[in-house]
Amino acid sequence: MSKRHGPSTERTNLISLRHAAELAGGVHPGTVRRWVEAGLLEGFQVGPRLIKVDRNEVLALVRPLGTGGAV
């Protein structure tokens, strides 16, 4: 699920699951956690219980449907 992150591989774009949820259009933070568990986003464990995700990965995951509308 999550990778442990040491100081040598620190990322600067890590955001909380709550912030990622807001960035993804207002989904629930639990949804973002499920995306991490499903492998759609890479999670990084930065504390005993704290998981963060890369902001750019969230933005890449959230994309418009296009001109055709919803399926």
Sequence and secondary structure as in RCSB ss.txt:
>XXXX:A:sequence
MSKRHGPSTERTNLISLRHAAELAGGVHPGTVRRWVEAGLLEGFQVGPRLIKVDRNEVLALVRPLGTGGAV
>XXXX:A:secstr
 EEE  GGG  S EEEHHHHHHHTTS  HHHHHHHHHHTSS EEE SSS EEEEHHHHHHH     TT   
